[in-house]
Amino acid sequence: MFGNLFGKKKKKPKAQCSICKTLLEHEEGFALSTAEVVVSKEYWDNKMVEPETMAYTTNHFKNKDENATKMRGIIFEKTAEKDQTWLTCETCIKQFDVDMDQASGYASEWWANSGQVEMPKAGKATDNMEPSEYEDMRNYAMMDAGASKIRL
Ligand SMILES: [Zn+2]
């Protein structure tokens, strides 16, 4: 009632990009499963040079610090265990090799159902990946990710 009084529409809900935290307007974005996120090498190349992870990456590559290497593995494992739908912005979706129309369709469902989406490979990545694929990606994230983005 008040809204109408002042000639305003009801405020539409907003969300943040799960990756870069950019604000997404109602109906915007692309929805991904955790399994779709963790198979992207580009995602890990970016993730491992963020301010929170950069120290591990530098120590891993420059100082061959075993604890830093281990932490990079743990970051992968923690991410793979996330039972969530990822909602990304137009920029971040480019890191993933997915059908953008489909991901956009799932995002519409996400908005319509307050974050609930029926997606293939939903849930933890560990439940939706072959063990060998999981190991390959874990190895990449732990040993190689971000190498091209830091000065050695
Ligand atoms: Zn983003």
Boltz pocket constraint, residues with backbone or C-beta under 6 A from the ligand:
constraints:
  - pocket:
      binder: B
      contacts: [[A, 17], [A, 18], [A, 19], [A, 20], [A, 21], [A, 22], [A, 88], [A, 89], [A, 90], [A, 91], [A, 92], [A, 93]]
      max_distance: 6.0
